[in-house]
Structure formats: structure tokens, C-alpha cells
Amino acid sequence: MNGAEFIRRLEALAKRTGTTVRLDKRHGKGSHATLYYGARKTTVKDRKKEIGPALLSAMLRQLGLSKEDFF
């Protein structure tokens, strides 16, 4: 899964649950951006590159989600 797919899936989940999602490209260095999911946030690396399983787990944990919620 790359960064763009992660954002698309998170937006679909937010639509189902009524949670707000916002991507702030100004708060991040280089190709990184800050992704807000409700009151929580995480950093998304380059949206074209793959996200490894460990990083995906850490990002979901920062957003307060489980893999079952996300997939």
C-alpha cells in the first residue's frame, strides 16, 4: 500500500464513521505531510512510495485505529 491508497482508505472509513480527515501538506518536510483524523494525527511519507507493515501499524496506532477497522 502506498501513501495515496492509505489516504483514500482513511477517507472512506471517515465517511462511514462521520469523522473528519484533513491532509496538511504545509506541516511536513519534503514530501511528508500531516494527516489529521478527528483529533488525532500522524505523518504520511511520500504518497507515491510504499508503506511497510511496521510503519502502517504505527500510523494506525497513532490514529487510534486497528487493522480490522482499516481493512
C-alpha positions in Angstrom: 0.0 0.0 0.0 1.3 3.4 -0.9 0.6 6.7 0.9 -2.1 7.8 -1.6 -4.0 4.5 -1.1 -3.7 4.9 2.7 -5.3 8.3 2.5 -8.1 7.1 0.2 -8.9 4.2 2.6 -8.8 6.5 5.6 -11.2 9.0 3.8 -13.6 6.1 3.1 -13.5 5.0 6.7 -14.1 8.6 7.9 -17.1 8.9 5.6 -18.6 5.8 7.1 -18.0 6.9 10.7 -18.6 10.6 10.3 -15.1 11.6 11.3 -13.2 14.5 9.7 -10.0 13.9 7.7 -7.6 16.7 6.7 -4.2 16.4 5.0 -1.9 19.4 5.7 1.0 19.4 3.2 2.5 22.5 4.9 3.3 20.6 8.1 5.8 18.1 6.9 9.3 18.2 5.5 9.8 17.5 1.8 7.3 15.0 0.5 5.8 14.3 4.0 2.5 15.7 5.2 0.5 15.7 8.4 -2.8 13.7 8.3 -5.5 14.6 10.8 -8.2 12.0 11.6 -10.6 13.6 14.0 -8.5 14.9 16.9 -5.6 12.6 16.2 -2.7 13.0 13.7 0.1 11.1 12.0 2.7 11.8 9.4 2.3 10.4 5.9 5.5 9.9 4.0 5.7 10.4 0.2 2.3 9.5 -1.2 3.9 7.6 -4.1 6.0 5.3 -2.1 5.1 2.1 -0.4 4.3 2.0 3.4 5.8 -1.0 5.1 3.8 -3.2 7.6 5.5 -1.8 10.7 5.0 1.8 9.6 1.4 1.1 8.7 0.8 -0.3 12.2 2.4 2.7 13.9 0.4 5.1 11.8 -2.9 3.3 12.6 -2.0 3.2 16.3 -1.3 7.0 16.3 -4.8 7.5 14.8 -6.4 5.2 17.3 -7.4 2.6 14.7 -6.9 -1.2 14.4 -6.1 -3.1 11.3 -9.6 -4.6 11.4 -11.1 -1.1 11.3 -9.0 -0.1 8.4 -9.2 -3.1 6.1 
